[in-house]
């Protein structure tokens, strides 16, 4: 498998709630291998900067999902606190691996979800 580094350093999370600014953290999962990492939670911000690096071992058919969550809401109910995600399929991982920082739009976890998702991760 290839060894890559995932830098979850600078998403611009654009979600406001009645609770005020979110306490975002990110989960990085290599789908297929079960590797999972979580960043620290950053309090009260739409612009968290984690500057955390992870060594990920990615097989030829693995994908990576980076999801951003609001720590204030995740204990409320299943799926609560979800702010958006980026899913990188194996062909995108090979294409992007040596191209430096990328700005990727956050998306819904499932196309049928009704909550609006806005923001980017770098």
OpenMM code with the backbone's topology and positions (N, CA, C; nanometers):
from openmm import Vec3, app, unit

residues = "UNK UNK UNK UNK UNK UNK UNK UNK UNK UNK UNK UNK UNK UNK UNK UNK UNK UNK UNK UNK UNK UNK UNK UNK UNK UNK UNK UNK UNK UNK UNK UNK UNK UNK UNK UNK UNK UNK UNK UNK UNK UNK UNK UNK UNK UNK UNK UNK UNK UNK UNK UNK UNK UNK UNK UNK UNK UNK UNK UNK UNK UNK UNK UNK UNK UNK UNK UNK UNK UNK UNK UNK UNK UNK UNK UNK UNK UNK UNK UNK UNK UNK UNK UNK UNK UNK UNK UNK UNK UNK UNK UNK UNK UNK UNK UNK UNK UNK UNK UNK UNK UNK UNK UNK UNK UNK UNK UNK UNK UNK UNK UNK UNK UNK UNK UNK UNK UNK UNK UNK UNK UNK".split()
positions = [
    Vec3(0.0825, -0.1203, 0.0000),
    Vec3(0.0000, 0.0000, 0.0000),
    Vec3(0.0863, 0.1258, 0.0000),
    Vec3(0.0282, 0.2327, -0.0489),
    Vec3(0.0991, 0.3595, -0.0493),
    Vec3(0.0880, 0.4242, 0.0871),
    Vec3(0.1883, 0.5034, 0.1205),
    Vec3(0.1862, 0.5775, 0.2451),
    Vec3(0.1674, 0.7230, 0.2083),
    Vec3(0.0649, 0.7845, 0.2634),
    Vec3(0.0384, 0.9241, 0.2353),
    Vec3(0.0205, 1.0001, 0.3643),
    Vec3(0.0292, 1.1296, 0.3560),
    Vec3(0.0086, 1.2135, 0.4734),
    Vec3(-0.1168, 1.2945, 0.4517),
    Vec3(-0.2029, 1.2950, 0.5498),
    Vec3(-0.3247, 1.3746, 0.5433),
    Vec3(-0.3079, 1.4924, 0.6371),
    Vec3(-0.3183, 1.6121, 0.5855),
    Vec3(-0.3059, 1.7329, 0.6666),
    Vec3(-0.4433, 1.7955, 0.6782),
    Vec3(-0.5019, 1.7848, 0.7951),
    Vec3(-0.6357, 1.8406, 0.8159),
    Vec3(-0.6189, 1.9772, 0.8797),
    Vec3(-0.5601, 2.0696, 0.8046),
    Vec3(-0.5156, 2.1912, 0.8695),
    Vec3(-0.6106, 2.3092, 0.8629),
    Vec3(-0.6936, 2.3206, 0.7624),
    Vec3(-0.7598, 2.4500, 0.7504),
    Vec3(-0.8928, 2.4429, 0.6763),
    Vec3(-0.9963, 2.3874, 0.7360),
    Vec3(-1.1248, 2.3956, 0.6684),
    Vec3(-1.1946, 2.5260, 0.7020),
    Vec3(-1.2734, 2.5735, 0.6118),
    Vec3(-1.3579, 2.6891, 0.6392),
    Vec3(-1.4997, 2.6352, 0.6541),
    Vec3(-1.5417, 2.6154, 0.7761),
    Vec3(-1.6725, 2.5575, 0.8040),
    Vec3(-1.7739, 2.6708, 0.8081),
    Vec3(-1.8770, 2.6603, 0.7261),
    Vec3(-1.9739, 2.7696, 0.7174),
    Vec3(-2.1117, 2.7235, 0.7623),
    Vec3(-2.1249, 2.6932, 0.8894),
    Vec3(-2.2534, 2.6490, 0.9418),
    Vec3(-2.2766, 2.7187, 1.0751),
    Vec3(-2.3851, 2.7918, 1.0867),
    Vec3(-2.4219, 2.8550, 1.2131),
    Vec3(-2.5431, 2.7851, 1.2701),
    Vec3(-2.5515, 2.7812, 1.3996),
    Vec3(-2.6658, 2.7184, 1.4641),
    Vec3(-2.7130, 2.8075, 1.5773),
    Vec3(-2.8300, 2.7760, 1.6346),
    Vec3(-2.8772, 2.8535, 1.7490),
    Vec3(-2.7817, 2.8457, 1.8680),
    Vec3(-2.6928, 2.7477, 1.8698),
    Vec3(-2.5964, 2.7351, 1.9788),
    Vec3(-2.4784, 2.8297, 1.9609),
    Vec3(-2.4778, 2.9104, 1.8557),
    Vec3(-2.3648, 2.9978, 1.8282),
    Vec3(-2.2655, 2.9282, 1.7373),
    Vec3(-2.1408, 2.9656, 1.7500),
    Vec3(-2.0373, 2.9075, 1.6653),
    Vec3(-2.0119, 2.7618, 1.7031),
    Vec3(-1.9815, 2.6773, 1.6039),
    Vec3(-1.9575, 2.5357, 1.6333),
    Vec3(-1.8211, 2.5131, 1.6991),
    Vec3(-1.8060, 2.3967, 1.7581),
    Vec3(-1.6782, 2.3468, 1.8098),
    Vec3(-1.6344, 2.2342, 1.7158),
    Vec3(-1.5750, 2.2669, 1.6006),
    Vec3(-1.5481, 2.1647, 1.4993),
    Vec3(-1.4280, 2.0755, 1.5304),
    Vec3(-1.4409, 1.9518, 1.4850),
    Vec3(-1.3292, 1.8585, 1.4793),
    Vec3(-1.3490, 1.7757, 1.3532),
    Vec3(-1.2437, 1.7111, 1.3074),
    Vec3(-1.2521, 1.6304, 1.1856),
    Vec3(-1.2179, 1.4855, 1.2169),
    Vec3(-1.2846, 1.3962, 1.1438),
    Vec3(-1.2527, 1.2533, 1.1487),
    Vec3(-1.1985, 1.2143, 1.0123),
    Vec3(-1.0865, 1.1441, 1.0117),
    Vec3(-1.0249, 1.0986, 0.8881),
    Vec3(-1.0299, 0.9460, 0.8896),
    Vec3(-1.0979, 0.8874, 0.7905),
    Vec3(-1.1164, 0.7427, 0.7856),
    Vec3(-1.0669, 0.6908, 0.6511),
    Vec3(-0.9845, 0.5865, 0.6548),
    Vec3(-0.9473, 0.5162, 0.5323),
    Vec3(-1.0488, 0.4035, 0.5165),
    Vec3(-1.1421, 0.4238, 0.4237),
    Vec3(-1.2481, 0.3258, 0.4012),
    Vec3(-1.1861, 0.2021, 0.3374),
    Vec3(-1.2018, 0.0903, 0.4000),
    Vec3(-1.1438, -0.0334, 0.3489),
    Vec3(-1.0444, -0.0923, 0.4465),
    Vec3(-0.9694, -0.0076, 0.5173),
    Vec3(-0.8682, -0.0598, 0.6098),
    Vec3(-0.9074, -0.0406, 0.7558),
    Vec3(-1.0040, 0.0467, 0.7817),
    Vec3(-1.0454, 0.0706, 0.9195),
    Vec3(-0.9622, 0.1731, 0.9939),
    Vec3(-0.8610, 0.2319, 0.9279),
    Vec3(-0.7832, 0.3360, 0.9954),
    Vec3(-0.8730, 0.4560, 1.0217),
    Vec3(-0.8630, 0.5118, 1.1421),
    Vec3(-0.9470, 0.6262, 1.1781),
    Vec3(-0.8683, 0.7170, 1.2718),
    Vec3(-0.8719, 0.8459, 1.2416),
    Vec3(-0.8066, 0.9461, 1.3259),
    Vec3(-0.9050, 1.0600, 1.3481),
    Vec3(-0.8925, 1.1270, 1.4622),
    Vec3(-0.9733, 1.2463, 1.4899),
    Vec3(-0.8810, 1.3593, 1.5320),
    Vec3(-0.9136, 1.4789, 1.4855),
    Vec3(-0.8369, 1.5966, 1.5257),
    Vec3(-0.8828, 1.6411, 1.6638),
    Vec3(-0.8109, 1.7354, 1.7192),
    Vec3(-0.8570, 1.8020, 1.8401),
    Vec3(-0.9789, 1.8863, 1.8048),
    Vec3(-1.0608, 1.9167, 1.9034),
    Vec3(-1.1755, 2.0057, 1.8849),
    Vec3(-1.1280, 2.1494, 1.9023),
    Vec3(-1.1707, 2.2379, 1.8113),
    Vec3(-1.1390, 2.3799, 1.8219),
    Vec3(-1.2676, 2.4511, 1.8627),
    Vec3(-1.2629, 2.5283, 1.9686),
    Vec3(-1.3829, 2.5892, 2.0257),
    Vec3(-1.4278, 2.7144, 1.9497),
    Vec3(-1.5586, 2.7260, 1.9314),
    Vec3(-1.6261, 2.8479, 1.8850),
    Vec3(-1.5643, 2.9120, 1.7610),
    Vec3(-1.5633, 2.8389, 1.6498),
    Vec3(-1.5056, 2.8968, 1.5281),
    Vec3(-1.5675, 2.8372, 1.4021),
    Vec3(-1.5691, 2.9183, 1.2970),
    Vec3(-1.6049, 2.8721, 1.1631),
    Vec3(-1.4794, 2.8477, 1.0798),
    Vec3(-1.3630, 2.8744, 1.1382),
    Vec3(-1.2375, 2.8653, 1.0637),
    Vec3(-1.1307, 2.7933, 1.1469),
    Vec3(-1.1532, 2.6645, 1.1778),
    Vec3(-1.0557, 2.5938, 1.2616),
    Vec3(-0.9254, 2.5672, 1.1870),
    Vec3(-0.8170, 2.5714, 1.2607),
    Vec3(-0.6854, 2.5373, 1.2066),
    Vec3(-0.6286, 2.4293, 1.2975),
    Vec3(-0.6260, 2.3057, 1.2479),
    Vec3(-0.5810, 2.1952, 1.3315),
    Vec3(-0.4310, 2.1713, 1.3214),
    Vec3(-0.3746, 2.1858, 1.2035),
    Vec3(-0.2317, 2.1604, 1.1826),
    Vec3(-0.1882, 2.0274, 1.2436),
    Vec3(-0.2667, 1.9242, 1.2187),
    Vec3(-0.2335, 1.7897, 1.2640),
    Vec3(-0.2089, 1.7035, 1.1410),
    Vec3(-0.1105, 1.6177, 1.1495),
    Vec3(-0.0720, 1.5338, 1.0364),
    Vec3(-0.0864, 1.3876, 1.0759),
    Vec3(-0.1291, 1.3057, 0.9806),
    Vec3(-0.1479, 1.1632, 1.0046),
    Vec3(-0.0838, 1.0849, 0.8912),
    Vec3(-0.0145, 0.9783, 0.9253),
    Vec3(0.0348, 0.8845, 0.8245),
    Vec3(-0.0771, 0.7864, 0.7955),
    Vec3(-0.1188, 0.7811, 0.6702),
    Vec3(-0.2261, 0.6914, 0.6288),
    Vec3(-0.1695, 0.5881, 0.5325),
    Vec3(-0.2033, 0.4636, 0.5548),
    Vec3(-0.1624, 0.3571, 0.4642),
    Vec3(-0.2826, 0.3244, 0.3772),
    Vec3(-0.2706, 0.3576, 0.2482),
    Vec3(-0.3846, 0.3530, 0.1570),
    Vec3(-0.3587, 0.2489, 0.0485),
    Vec3(-0.4469, 0.1488, 0.0399),
    Vec3(-0.4375, 0.0473, -0.0644),
    Vec3(-0.4902, 0.1000, -0.1967),
    Vec3(-0.4692, 0.0239, -0.3026),
    Vec3(-0.5078, 0.0686, -0.4374),
    Vec3(-0.6571, 0.0911, -0.4530),
    Vec3(-0.7386, 0.0243, -0.3747),
    Vec3(-0.8842, 0.0401, -0.3882),
    Vec3(-0.9462, 0.1143, -0.2702),
    Vec3(-0.8642, 0.1603, -0.1755),
    Vec3(-0.9169, 0.2322, -0.0590),
    Vec3(-0.9586, 0.3738, -0.0965),
    Vec3(-1.0498, 0.4288, -0.0194),
    Vec3(-1.0853, 0.5700, -0.0316),
    Vec3(-1.0672, 0.6338, 0.1059),
    Vec3(-1.0627, 0.7661, 0.1080),
    Vec3(-1.0467, 0.8404, 0.2331),
    Vec3(-1.1672, 0.9315, 0.2492),
    Vec3(-1.2268, 0.9306, 0.3672),
    Vec3(-1.3356, 1.0227, 0.3990),
    Vec3(-1.2904, 1.1127, 0.5133),
    Vec3(-1.2975, 1.2436, 0.4896),
    Vec3(-1.2697, 1.3423, 0.5940),
    Vec3(-1.4029, 1.4079, 0.6264),
    Vec3(-1.4514, 1.3881, 0.7471),
    Vec3(-1.5792, 1.4475, 0.7861),
    Vec3(-1.5557, 1.5480, 0.8979),
    Vec3(-1.6311, 1.6574, 0.8941),
    Vec3(-1.6195, 1.7636, 0.9932),
    Vec3(-1.7461, 1.7622, 1.0777),
    Vec3(-1.7274, 1.7697, 1.2090),
    Vec3(-1.8370, 1.7562, 1.3052),
    Vec3(-1.8336, 1.8695, 1.4062),
    Vec3(-1.9514, 1.9038, 1.4591),
    Vec3(-1.9642, 2.0011, 1.5673),
    Vec3(-1.9722, 1.9236, 1.6985),
    Vec3(-1.8696, 1.9344, 1.7797),
    Vec3(-1.8637, 1.8593, 1.9056),
    Vec3(-1.9798, 1.8946, 1.9987),
    Vec3(-2.0319, 2.0174, 1.9882),
    Vec3(-2.1447, 2.0587, 2.0738),
    Vec3(-2.2693, 1.9752, 2.0487),
    Vec3(-2.2832, 1.9198, 1.9280),
    Vec3(-2.4085, 1.8530, 1.8913),
    Vec3(-2.3987, 1.7019, 1.8764),
    Vec3(-2.2797, 1.6449, 1.8759),
    Vec3(-2.2712, 1.5034, 1.8374),
    Vec3(-2.3355, 1.4079, 1.9368),
    Vec3(-2.3565, 1.4502, 2.0595),
    Vec3(-2.4155, 1.3604, 2.1586),
    Vec3(-2.5676, 1.3684, 2.1606),
    Vec3(-2.6262, 1.4547, 2.0796),
    Vec3(-2.7718, 1.4746, 2.0812),
    Vec3(-2.8470, 1.3555, 2.0218),
    Vec3(-2.8103, 1.3141, 1.9011),
    Vec3(-2.8747, 1.1996, 1.8358),
    Vec3(-2.7834, 1.1495, 1.7249),
    Vec3(-2.8151, 1.0335, 1.6715),
    Vec3(-2.7343, 0.9739, 1.5646),
    Vec3(-2.7219, 1.0704, 1.4464),
    Vec3(-2.6011, 1.0988, 1.4033),
    Vec3(-2.5792, 1.1864, 1.2889),
    Vec3(-2.5813, 1.3342, 1.3218),
    Vec3(-2.6192, 1.3696, 1.4448),
    Vec3(-2.6233, 1.5114, 1.4820),
    Vec3(-2.4811, 1.5666, 1.4868),
    Vec3(-2.4674, 1.6917, 1.4517),
    Vec3(-2.3380, 1.7562, 1.4561),
    Vec3(-2.2583, 1.7471, 1.3275),
    Vec3(-2.3096, 1.6760, 1.2280),
    Vec3(-2.2385, 1.6625, 1.1007),
    Vec3(-2.2375, 1.7961, 1.0277),
    Vec3(-2.1195, 1.8431, 0.9876),
    Vec3(-2.1072, 1.9708, 0.9171),
    Vec3(-2.0722, 1.9539, 0.7698),
    Vec3(-2.0201, 1.8394, 0.7318),
    Vec3(-1.9859, 1.8155, 0.5920),
    Vec3(-1.8717, 1.7167, 0.5808),
    Vec3(-1.8498, 1.6673, 0.4583),
    Vec3(-1.7402, 1.5718, 0.4389),
    Vec3(-1.6826, 1.5848, 0.2990),
    Vec3(-1.5656, 1.5283, 0.2844),
    Vec3(-1.4989, 1.5142, 0.1553),
    Vec3(-1.4638, 1.3668, 0.1432),
    Vec3(-1.4997, 1.3055, 0.0310),
    Vec3(-1.4653, 1.1650, 0.0076),
    Vec3(-1.3717, 1.1594, -0.1127),
    Vec3(-1.2532, 1.1058, -0.0904),
    Vec3(-1.1544, 1.0926, -0.1972),
    Vec3(-1.1464, 0.9463, -0.2384),
    Vec3(-1.1857, 0.9181, -0.3620),
    Vec3(-1.1779, 0.7821, -0.4143),
    Vec3(-1.0341, 0.7515, -0.4548),
    Vec3(-1.0030, 0.6241, -0.4747),
    Vec3(-0.8649, 0.5822, -0.4998),
    Vec3(-0.8011, 0.6546, -0.6187),
    Vec3(-0.8773, 0.6764, -0.7268),
    Vec3(-0.8182, 0.7450, -0.8432),
    Vec3(-0.7851, 0.8906, -0.8106),
    Vec3(-0.8658, 0.9563, -0.7274),
    Vec3(-0.8378, 1.0950, -0.6880),
    Vec3(-0.7175, 1.1010, -0.5941),
    Vec3(-0.7033, 1.0022, -0.5078),
    Vec3(-0.5890, 0.9987, -0.4161),
    Vec3(-0.4595, 0.9914, -0.4961),
    Vec3(-0.4523, 0.9010, -0.5959),
    Vec3(-0.3298, 0.8914, -0.6760),
    Vec3(-0.3043, 1.0200, -0.7532),
    Vec3(-0.4102, 1.0833, -0.8031),
    Vec3(-0.3952, 1.2046, -0.8829),
    Vec3(-0.3490, 1.3224, -0.7967),
    Vec3(-0.3956, 1.3310, -0.6717),
    Vec3(-0.3681, 1.4473, -0.5876),
    Vec3(-0.2480, 1.4313, -0.4949),
    Vec3(-0.1927, 1.3112, -0.4820),
    Vec3(-0.0979, 1.2849, -0.3738),
    Vec3(0.0283, 1.3703, -0.3760),
    Vec3(0.0765, 1.4150, -0.4888),
    Vec3(0.1991, 1.4951, -0.4932),
    Vec3(0.1746, 1.6365, -0.5450),
    Vec3(0.0525, 1.6859, -0.5303),
    Vec3(0.0191, 1.8169, -0.5881),
    Vec3(0.0120, 1.9285, -0.4840),
    Vec3(0.0501, 1.9023, -0.3611),
    Vec3(0.0466, 2.0062, -0.2579),
    Vec3(-0.0927, 2.0214, -0.1996),
    Vec3(-0.1152, 2.1348, -0.1359),
    Vec3(-0.2439, 2.1601, -0.0705),
    Vec3(-0.3549, 2.1745, -0.1730),
    Vec3(-0.4708, 2.1228, -0.1403),
    Vec3(-0.5897, 2.1313, -0.2257),
    Vec3(-0.7042, 2.1901, -0.1445),
    Vec3(-0.7887, 2.2682, -0.2081),
    Vec3(-0.9095, 2.3217, -0.1447),
    Vec3(-1.0268, 2.2407, -0.1992),
    Vec3(-1.0947, 2.1673, -0.1100),
    Vec3(-1.2033, 2.0788, -0.1508),
    Vec3(-1.3327, 2.1194, -0.0820),
    Vec3(-1.4421, 2.1204, -0.1583),
    Vec3(-1.5722, 2.1575, -0.1029),
    Vec3(-1.6274, 2.0464, -0.0147),
    Vec3(-1.6828, 2.0852, 0.0998),
    Vec3(-1.7527, 1.9894, 0.1849),
    Vec3(-1.8849, 1.9521, 0.1196),
    Vec3(-1.9243, 1.8267, 0.1331),
    Vec3(-2.0482, 1.7748, 0.0744),
    Vec3(-2.1304, 1.7056, 0.1824),
    Vec3(-2.2509, 1.6664, 0.1435),
    Vec3(-2.3368, 1.5880, 0.2317),
    Vec3(-2.2822, 1.4463, 0.2416),
    Vec3(-2.3139, 1.3794, 0.3515),
    Vec3(-2.2750, 1.2396, 0.3671),
    Vec3(-2.3534, 1.1529, 0.2696),
    Vec3(-2.4829, 1.1801, 0.2582),
    Vec3(-2.5706, 1.1103, 0.1638),
    Vec3(-2.6446, 1.2145, 0.0811),
    Vec3(-2.6610, 1.1930, -0.0490),
    Vec3(-2.7302, 1.2907, -0.1338),
    Vec3(-2.8729, 1.3202, -0.0875),
    Vec3(-2.9347, 1.2269, -0.0162),
    Vec3(-3.0732, 1.2471, 0.0281),
    Vec3(-3.0844, 1.3313, 0.1552),
    Vec3(-2.9718, 1.3640, 0.2198),
    Vec3(-2.9767, 1.4469, 0.3407),
    Vec3(-3.0339, 1.5839, 0.3081),
    Vec3(-3.1160, 1.6359, 0.3987),
    Vec3(-3.1819, 1.7641, 0.3735),
    Vec3(-3.1052, 1.8836, 0.4291),
    Vec3(-3.0136, 1.8623, 0.5219),
    Vec3(-2.9395, 1.9743, 0.5794),
    Vec3(-2.8434, 2.0334, 0.4765),
    Vec3(-2.8372, 2.1659, 0.4737),
    Vec3(-2.7451, 2.2340, 0.3826),
    Vec3(-2.6019, 2.2171, 0.4336),
    Vec3(-2.5092, 2.1998, 0.3414),
    Vec3(-2.3675, 2.1871, 0.3753),
    Vec3(-2.2916, 2.2916, 0.2952),
    Vec3(-2.2102, 2.3711, 0.3661),
    Vec3(-2.1266, 2.4712, 0.3005),
    Vec3(-1.9899, 2.4686, 0.3671),
    Vec3(-1.8898, 2.5054, 0.2937),
    Vec3(-1.7563, 2.5140, 0.3502),
    Vec3(-1.6563, 2.4357, 0.2677),
    Vec3(-1.5316, 2.4499, 0.3051),
    Vec3(-1.4229, 2.3834, 0.2339),
    Vec3(-1.3216, 2.3329, 0.3350),
    Vec3(-1.2416, 2.2387, 0.2900),
    Vec3(-1.1297, 2.1908, 0.3699),
    Vec3(-1.0055, 2.1995, 0.2822),
    Vec3(-0.8938, 2.2381, 0.3428),
    Vec3(-0.7676, 2.2517, 0.2693),
    Vec3(-0.6743, 2.1419, 0.3156),
] * unit.nanometer
topology = app.Topology()
chain = topology.addChain("A")
for resn in residues:
    res = topology.addResidue(resn, chain)
    for name in ("N", "CA", "C"):
        topology.addAtom(name, app.Element.getBySymbol(name[0]), res)
